[in-house]
Structure formats: structure tokens, C-alpha cells
Amino acid sequence: MTLKCGCLFKLKSYHLSSGQWSLNVVNGEHNHEMTRDFQGHKYVEMLQTDEKELVRELTENMALPRNIM
């Protein structure tokens, strides 16, 4: 359940013995409109491709995590 707005939308995933994943919609209902402002959402805070490359290079060159941040 989404904490901010009490949305009941819920997915359930299973890792099968074959190594594949199964995804089931438990409740497909939403009680809100889709947001138009993604400020503060995790999706917006993801690293861009060039930023990921920089982190990889710094890690390979033994930079300390506090310096990468």
C-alpha cells in the first residue's frame, strides 16, 4: 500500500524454480491521479548514464565512497 496517499495498488512477484520471474497484479485499482510533478520521487533521483560511468571509473581507481558521493 502506498503510504503517501493510501493507494491500494499492489503487485506480487515470485522467483520461479526455472530462474524466471512471475508478476501478478493483486489489486490494480488506484485512488489517485497520476502525478505530473516527479520532484522527490526515486525515479528522478536515479543516476544518468554518464554519471554511472563516472562512478564506475572512480570505483575502479580506488576512490573512497565518501569522495564519490
C-alpha positions as CSV (number, residue, x, y, z in Angstrom):
1,M,0.0,0.0,0.0
2,T,1.4,3.4,-0.9
3,L,2.0,5.3,2.3
4,K,1.6,8.9,1.0
5,C,-1.9,8.6,-0.4
6,G,-3.2,5.2,0.8
7,C,-3.3,3.7,-2.8
8,L,-4.3,0.1,-2.7
9,F,-2.4,-0.8,-6.0
10,K,-0.3,-3.9,-5.3
11,L,1.9,-6.3,-7.3
12,K,3.3,-9.6,-6.1
13,S,6.4,-11.2,-7.7
14,Y,7.7,-14.7,-7.5
15,H,11.1,-16.2,-8.4
16,L,10.3,-19.5,-10.1
17,S,12.5,-22.6,-9.8
18,S,13.2,-22.2,-13.5
19,G,15.0,-19.0,-12.8
20,Q,12.3,-16.8,-14.3
21,W,10.1,-14.3,-12.5
22,S,6.3,-14.2,-12.4
23,L,4.5,-10.9,-11.7
24,N,0.8,-10.8,-10.6
25,V,-1.4,-7.8,-10.1
26,V,-3.1,-8.3,-6.7
27,N,-5.0,-5.1,-6.8
28,G,-5.0,-2.9,-9.9
29,E,-7.1,-0.1,-8.5
30,H,-5.7,3.4,-7.9
31,N,-7.3,6.0,-5.8
32,H,-5.4,9.0,-7.2
33,E,-4.5,10.7,-10.5
34,M,-1.0,10.1,-12.0
35,T,1.4,12.7,-10.7
36,R,2.7,15.4,-13.1
37,D,5.5,16.6,-10.8
38,F,8.1,13.9,-10.0
39,Q,10.2,16.1,-7.7
40,G,11.3,14.0,-4.7
41,H,10.5,10.7,-6.4
42,K,13.2,8.0,-6.6
43,Y,12.8,7.8,-10.4
44,V,14.0,11.4,-10.8
45,E,17.0,10.8,-8.4
46,M,18.4,7.9,-10.5
47,L,21.9,8.4,-11.9
48,Q,22.2,9.3,-15.6
49,T,24.3,7.1,-17.9
50,D,27.3,9.4,-17.8
51,E,27.1,9.6,-14.0
52,K,27.0,5.8,-13.7
53,E,30.2,5.7,-15.9
54,L,31.9,8.2,-13.6
55,V,31.0,6.2,-10.5
56,R,32.3,3.0,-12.2
57,E,35.6,4.7,-13.1
58,L,36.1,6.2,-9.7
59,T,35.4,2.9,-8.1
60,E,37.9,1.1,-10.3
61,N,40.5,3.8,-9.4
62,M,40.0,3.0,-5.7
63,A,38.3,6.3,-4.8
64,L,36.7,6.3,-1.4
65,P,32.9,6.1,-1.4
66,R,32.7,9.4,0.6
67,N,34.7,11.1,-2.3
68,I,32.5,9.6,-4.9
69,M,29.4,11.0,-3.2
